[in-house]
């Protein structure tokens, strides 16, 4: 959550002023929009990648895409005019929705990946028997509904009762002081809790994955010995990239989002002194993560790279055949 408190002052709209922060955000907007869209399309088109786990990746990529393509332009415009808002009431509603609601969907999508791997590694039999694309869709849909149930009421109430007229004051923000209990509760439940869950679960999952690899290696050696005796071929090991995605997601949470949420919580609590510089640094870390997620996926997932090559070749062949 970005902490923003309405001020009883009228902002005058002056000429736009570019700062390094806005240049970085514009780059993240362009790179994030294109990269997340491309990878999402590849996941949808390539049947080799259609697994229940793909649903969680699509939720994360879609969240990144909407964050980069809708929220970033609004935020850039807001900063260009020193937070003076001239886009009107409805655009202000959308802006606050992305700050206080949709940011929670992005955070929870990372937590869902951790939950999926926790289920798969800790209870593999249950995971194989009950996890399916339908279950993944229900979990993702329930997560999105849960975030809206917690966060959306505060945004709607502020727009109806507390926010000063945007056209008059040229200010688009949310008066947290009027809904302080909701602000703290939503920050802890929707933003802080997923970080604690991801950071706390990863060492345990890393340990379990290491044990699992040792067991698989031992069974593979036994399979090779059996094949020498019986002449049968050992079964091929199934390749799963779930833990790679979990690692990338966990690192993203810890590096890009955790510092910003800690600063936001300190600002809500009114402790820590002047945190404006720290808030600026954490904002930069958070805004580049949606652009980096798909790039990291491509670099670390061989099957995804192969799918991109297949689709690119198919597109080139169609163009040449015309």
N, C-alpha and C positions, 0 to 999 in steps of 0.2 A: 504494500500500500504506500502511495506517495502522500505524505502528510501535507494538507493544504487547508488553511484557515481563512475564511472570508474576512476582508478588511472593509471598514466603512469609509471607503474613499473612492473617488472617481478617477479612473485611469484614462489618460488622454492617449489616443492612438497616434504615434509618431511614425517616422520612416523605419522600415525594417533594418535590423542590425545583425549581421552574421558574426557568430563567435565560434571558436573551435568545437564547442559542445554541439552546436547545431550542424556543423560540417560532419562530425562523427556520426550524428544521428541520421543525417541524410544518407551517408554511405551505408549505414546499417539498414536503413529503410530499403534502399535499392537492392543490396546484396541479399538481405533477408527475404524480401518479397520474391525475387527470382529463384533463389536456391530452394526455399521451402516449397514453392509451387512446383518446381521441376521434380524434386524428389517425391512429393506427394503423387504427382501424375505417374511417375515411374512405378511406384508401389501399386497404384490402381491398375495400370496396364499390364504389368508383367505377372503372369499367373504363377510363375515359380516362387514369387514372394508372397503369395496369398496364404497367410497363416493367421490364426487368432491373435498372435502377438503383433501382427501388422496393424491391427486396430488401434493399439496404444500408440504406435509410432505415428499413425495418421492423426490422432487427436493432438499429439504434441506438435506435429508439423502444421496442422491447421491453426492451432493456437498461435504458433510463431508467425504464420503467414498473416493472420488478421492483425496481430500486434504490430507487425512491421508495415503493412500496407494501409492500415486505417488509423491506428493510434499515433504512430510516429509522425505522419504528416501534420496531424492536428497539434501535436506537441511542438513540432518545429515552428509552426506558425505562431503558436502561443509565445515561445521564447524569442522569436524574431521581433515581436512587438512588446518585449519586456512584460509579458503576461497580460497585456491589455487584450481583451477578447472582443473581436468584431464580427465573429462568424454566426452570432445569433443563439437563441435559446436551445434549439434542437441540436445543433452541433455541440453546444455545451453539455447537454444531456449525454450525448454519445461519448464525449471526452471523459466525463466523470464515470460513465459506465465502464470504460476501458481501464481507468485508473483503479477503481475500487472493486469492480466485479470481475472483469475478464482477466485481469492480472492474476486473480485467484485460480481461474481455470488453468492458466499456464503453469502455475505452481503445482496444482494438484495433478496435472498430467505427468509430471516427473514422479510424484509420489505413487501414481498408479503403476508405473514401470517397476518401481521397487517392490510394490505389493505383488505384482505378477511374478517376479523372480523369487520373492520370498515363498510364495505358494509353490512354485515349480521345484525349488531346491529343497525346501523343508518337507513338503508332502507330495513327492513325485507321483505316487499312485493315484491320489485324489486329483491331482492336476491332470493327469492323462485321462482319467475317467470322466471328469466333470467340466474341464475347461474347454470351451469351444468359441467359435466366432460370435455366436449369440450371447454367450456369457460375457465375452469381452465388450460387446456393444452395450449390454445392460450395465456393466460396471462403469463404462465411460459416460453413458447417458445419465446414470445415477450420480456420478461425480459432478457433472456439469449442473444438474438440477440442485444438488446439495450446495454448491457454491452460490448459486443464484438465490436460494432460500435464505442463506445467511447474510449475503452482502447487498442484494438488490433493494430490500426495504429501506435501508439507510439512505441510499442514493435517491430513491423515489420521494421519501419524506422530505429530504433536503430541498429537492426541486419544487415540491408543492408548498412548503411552509417557511423555509429558512433562507433560501438563496435570494439575495437582492436582485432586482431586475437587471439582466445582463445588458440590455440595450442602454440603460441609463448609466450603470457603473462601469461597464466594459471590463467586468471581472467574472471569470468562470472558475469557481472553486467550491469546496464543500466545507460547510461550517461544522468542524468536528467538535467544537466546544458544546454545541447544542445536543449532540448525540454521542457524548464521550464514552458511555458504557458500550454502545454498539461498536464504536470505532476500535476500542481495546479488544472486545470479544472477537470481532471479525479478524483483526490483525493476528491474534493468538491462534484462533481455530483454523483459519484459511491459509495463513502465510507462515507463521512460526512452527505450527505443528508438523506440516509436511517436511520442513527442513530438519527438525529433530528426528522424525521418522526415517528419513533418507540417510542422514549422517549416522544415526544409531544402528540402522540395519545393515549398512554396507560392510563393516568389519565382520559381522557374523556371516553374511552371505559370501564374503571373500574366503573365509575359513571353510565353510561348507563346500564351496566350489573347488577349493584346493583338495579337500578330502575326496570329493567326487572324481576329480581327475586322477588321483592316485588309484582309486578303485577301478576306474575304467582302464588305466594303463595295465594294472595287474590282470584284469579279465582279458585284455587284448593279448597279453603274452600267453595266457592259458589257451586262448583260441588258436594262436599260431602253433603252439605245441600239438594241440588236438588235430589241427589240419595236417601236420606232418605225419601223424599216425593214421588218420582216417582218409586222407586225400581230399577232404572237404575244404572249401574256401572259407576263411573267417568272415564274419559279418562286418560290413563297412560301418564305421562310426558315423552316426548322424551329426551333422554340423549345426550347432545352434549358436546364434550370435546374440542371444538374449543378454548374456552377462557382459558382453562388450558394450551393448547399448546401456545397460545398467551403470557401468563404470563411467561412461561419457555423461549420462544424466546426473549421476551423483557428483561428479567433479563440477559440472555446470551449476548445480545447486549450491555447492559449498563455496565456489569461487565467485560466481556472478550474483547470486541472489541472497545468500546468507548475510553478507556484510550490510547490504541495503536494508534488510528487514531488521537487523539489530539496531541500526541507526534510527529507523522509523519508530521502533519500540522505545528507544531512549528519548526521542523527541516527544512521543505521546506521554511518557512518564515525566517529562520536564527535567531530565537530568542530563549530565554530560557537557553542559556549557554550550558554546557556539559550535554547532555541528554542520554548518553550511558547507565548509570545504570537504568534510567527510561525506556529506550527502552528495556532493557533486561527483566525487570519485566513485562512489557506489552506484550512482545513476549511470555513469559511463559503463561500468562493468555489467550492469543489468541490461542495458540497451544493446550490447554487442552479442549477448548470448543467443537470442533467436536467430541471428545471422550465422553463428558458428555451428549450431546443432547439425544442420544438414551437411555442412562441409566435413565435419568430423565423422558423420555417418558414412559418407562416401569414402573417406580416407581409410576407415577401419573395417568396413564391411565389404568383403570381396564379392559376395553374391549381388550386392547392390551395384557395384561397379560393373559387373558383367551384364546386369540388366540394363544399365544405361547404355552400354556399348551395343547391345542387341537392338534396343529401340532406336538408337541413333543410326545404326546401319540400315534398319528397316525404313526409316524416314528418308535417308539418302537414296536408297534403292527406288523408292516410290517417286522421288523427284526426278531421278535419271530416266525412269521408264516413261515419263510424260513426253 
